[in-house]
Amino acid sequence: MKRTLALAALLLAGLALAAPGGSHAQEAAPALTKDPGQVKAGRYRLDPAHGKITWSLSHLGFSTYYGQFTEVSGELVLDPAAPAKSSLSVKIGTGSANGLNEKLNAHLKQPNFLDVEKFPEATFVSQSVEPTSPTTARVNGTLTLRGVSKPVSFDATFNQAGVNPVDKIYSVGFDGWTVIKRSEFGVNAFLPLLGDEVALRLEGEFKLQ
């Protein structure tokens, strides 16, 4: 009888640990955090499947035209204890400019726009990071496009960090926003009919290396 009770107790203990509320399950479910102070410091690499730059500009004053750069790679060195010490470098494949229209995409590659054959890549390298709130910062750096380098800043917002439930890799995510003038980088085609100001919406998920 005592042996039967002991086996039953062991069985119940095993079921409790295996249940959704069991201690092992709780340990295996890492918490996501929206507190920047809880983010792991280290070197992160941009997830190319979840790193996009959405651009928009005025089209003849009638509408706002949207497109994306889909070939983006980047590296982030993150120091949550001292955000100003963090750094970011990004590479953008100019040939990946996509306006969801084949004729437009071909036109964007031409010399009077992105001149992809001569300048297949654009880059951004940060020089400083200025925290503007517990979850936001202004990232100042240099954008090089069509062989022209100009200072550009963008506003970044921290979304969350933690182990991605899909790939099980520790990840951190941000949104960003800025506006540049294309004429400053030699993209003068159809000014002023097509807008000079280009809004850039930045999305990035970074994986801890």
C-alpha positions as CSV (number, residue, x, y, z in Angstrom):
1,M,0.0,0.0,0.0
2,K,2.8,2.4,0.9
3,R,4.6,1.6,-2.3
4,T,1.4,2.3,-4.3
5,L,1.0,5.7,-2.6
6,A,4.6,6.6,-3.2
7,L,4.3,5.8,-7.0
8,A,1.1,7.8,-7.2
9,A,2.7,10.8,-5.5
10,L,5.7,10.6,-8.0
11,L,3.2,10.4,-10.9
12,L,1.3,13.4,-9.7
13,A,4.5,15.4,-9.2
14,G,5.6,14.6,-12.7
15,L,2.3,15.7,-14.1
16,A,2.4,18.9,-12.2
17,L,5.9,19.8,-13.6
18,A,4.8,18.9,-17.1
19,A,1.6,21.0,-16.9
20,P,1.4,24.5,-18.4
21,G,1.7,26.0,-14.9
22,G,4.5,23.7,-13.8
23,S,7.9,25.1,-12.8
24,H,9.8,23.7,-15.8
25,A,7.3,25.3,-18.3
26,Q,7.6,28.6,-16.5
27,E,11.4,28.5,-16.8
28,A,11.1,27.6,-20.5
29,A,8.9,30.5,-21.3
30,P,11.3,33.5,-21.2
31,A,9.6,36.8,-20.5
32,L,9.5,39.6,-23.1
33,T,10.3,43.0,-21.9
34,K,9.5,46.6,-22.9
35,D,11.9,47.9,-20.3
36,P,15.1,49.0,-22.1
37,G,17.0,48.6,-18.9
38,Q,16.4,44.8,-19.0
39,V,17.8,44.3,-22.5
40,K,20.9,42.2,-23.0
41,A,24.0,44.2,-24.0
42,G,26.0,42.8,-26.9
43,R,26.4,42.7,-30.7
44,Y,23.2,42.2,-32.7
45,R,22.7,41.4,-36.4
46,L,19.6,42.6,-38.4
47,D,17.2,39.9,-39.3
48,P,17.0,40.4,-43.1
49,A,13.4,39.0,-43.2
50,H,12.3,41.6,-40.7
51,G,14.3,44.7,-41.7
52,K,12.6,47.0,-44.1
53,I,12.8,50.7,-45.1
54,T,9.5,52.1,-46.4
55,W,9.9,55.3,-48.4
56,S,7.2,57.8,-49.5
57,L,7.1,61.0,-51.5
58,S,4.5,63.3,-53.1
59,H,3.4,62.2,-56.6
60,L,2.6,65.4,-58.6
61,G,0.7,66.7,-55.5
62,F,-2.1,64.3,-56.2
63,S,-1.1,61.5,-53.8
64,T,1.7,60.1,-51.7
65,Y,3.6,57.2,-53.3
66,Y,5.0,54.4,-51.2
67,G,7.6,51.8,-51.8
68,Q,10.3,49.8,-49.9
69,F,13.9,48.9,-49.9
70,T,13.8,45.2,-49.1
71,E,17.5,44.3,-49.1
72,V,18.8,45.7,-45.8
73,S,21.6,44.3,-43.6
74,G,22.9,45.8,-40.4
75,E,24.8,45.5,-37.2
76,L,23.9,47.0,-33.8
77,V,26.2,47.2,-30.8
78,L,23.8,47.8,-27.9
79,D,24.7,49.0,-24.4
80,P,21.5,49.6,-22.4
81,A,23.4,50.8,-19.4
82,A,25.0,53.5,-21.5
83,P,22.8,54.0,-24.6
84,A,25.1,56.8,-25.9
85,K,27.8,54.1,-26.4
86,S,25.6,52.1,-28.7
87,S,26.3,52.1,-32.5
88,L,24.6,51.1,-35.7
89,S,25.8,50.4,-39.3
90,V,23.4,49.5,-42.1
91,K,23.8,48.6,-45.8
92,I,21.0,49.0,-48.3
93,G,20.8,47.3,-51.7
94,T,19.6,50.1,-54.0
95,G,18.5,47.6,-56.5
96,S,15.9,46.3,-54.1
97,A,13.8,49.5,-54.3
98,N,10.3,48.3,-54.9
99,G,7.4,50.5,-55.8
100,L,5.1,47.6,-56.6
101,N,5.2,48.4,-60.3
102,E,7.6,46.7,-62.7
103,K,8.0,49.8,-65.0
104,L,8.6,52.1,-62.0
105,N,11.1,49.6,-60.4
106,A,13.1,49.6,-63.7
107,H,13.0,53.4,-63.8
108,L,14.2,53.7,-60.2
109,K,17.4,51.8,-61.2
110,Q,18.3,54.3,-64.0
111,P,21.1,56.9,-63.7
112,N,18.6,59.8,-63.2
113,F,17.3,58.1,-60.0
114,L,19.3,55.6,-58.0
115,D,21.9,54.7,-60.7
116,V,22.0,51.1,-59.4
117,E,24.7,49.9,-61.8
118,K,27.2,52.5,-60.6
119,F,26.0,52.7,-56.9
120,P,24.6,49.3,-55.9
121,E,24.7,50.0,-52.2
122,A,23.8,52.8,-49.8
123,T,25.1,52.9,-46.2
124,F,24.3,54.5,-42.9
125,V,26.9,54.6,-40.1
126,S,26.0,56.2,-36.8
127,Q,28.2,58.7,-35.0
128,S,26.2,59.3,-31.9
129,V,23.1,58.1,-30.1
130,E,21.2,60.6,-28.0
131,P,18.5,59.2,-25.6
132,T,15.3,61.3,-25.8
133,S,13.2,59.3,-23.3
134,P,13.5,55.9,-21.6
135,T,12.3,54.2,-24.8
136,T,13.4,56.6,-27.6
137,A,16.6,58.0,-29.0
138,R,17.9,60.2,-31.8
139,V,20.5,58.4,-33.9
140,N,22.9,60.7,-35.7
141,G,25.1,59.5,-38.5
142,T,26.2,59.6,-42.1
143,L,24.1,58.4,-45.0
144,T,25.9,57.7,-48.3
145,L,23.7,57.4,-51.4
146,R,24.8,57.6,-55.0
147,G,28.3,58.4,-53.8
148,V,27.2,61.4,-51.8
149,S,27.6,61.4,-48.0
150,K,25.5,63.7,-45.8
151,P,24.6,63.8,-42.1
152,V,21.3,62.3,-41.4
153,S,19.5,61.7,-38.1
154,F,16.5,59.5,-37.3
155,D,14.3,59.0,-34.3
156,A,14.2,55.4,-32.9
157,T,11.6,53.8,-30.7
158,F,12.4,50.6,-28.7
159,N,9.6,48.1,-29.0
160,Q,10.6,45.1,-27.0
161,A,13.2,42.5,-26.3
162,G,13.4,38.8,-25.4
163,V,13.6,35.3,-26.9
164,N,11.7,35.2,-30.1
165,P,9.0,32.5,-29.7
166,V,9.5,31.3,-33.3
167,D,13.3,31.0,-33.7
168,K,14.2,30.9,-30.0
169,I,16.9,33.6,-30.5
170,Y,17.2,36.6,-28.2
171,S,15.9,39.5,-30.2
172,V,15.4,43.3,-29.9
173,G,13.1,45.4,-32.1
174,F,12.9,49.1,-33.0
175,D,10.9,51.4,-35.2
176,G,12.5,54.6,-36.8
177,W,11.5,57.6,-38.7
178,T,13.2,60.4,-40.7
179,V,12.9,62.7,-43.7
180,I,15.6,63.4,-46.3
181,K,15.9,65.5,-49.4
182,R,16.7,63.4,-52.4
183,S,18.2,66.4,-54.3
184,E,21.0,66.5,-51.7
185,F,22.1,63.1,-52.9
186,G,21.9,63.9,-56.6
187,V,18.4,62.4,-57.2
188,N,17.0,65.4,-59.1
189,A,14.7,63.7,-61.6
190,F,11.3,65.4,-62.2
191,L,11.8,68.0,-59.5
192,P,9.6,69.7,-58.4
193,L,6.7,67.6,-59.8
194,L,7.9,64.7,-57.7
195,G,8.5,65.6,-54.1
196,D,12.0,66.4,-53.0
197,E,11.3,65.3,-49.4
198,V,11.4,61.5,-49.0
199,A,10.0,60.1,-45.7
200,L,11.6,57.0,-44.5
201,R,10.0,54.5,-42.1
202,L,12.5,52.1,-40.6
203,E,11.7,48.7,-39.1
204,G,14.2,46.4,-37.6
205,E,14.4,43.2,-35.6
206,F,18.0,42.4,-34.4
207,K,19.3,39.0,-33.3
208,L,21.9,38.7,-30.5
209,Q,25.1,37.2,-31.9
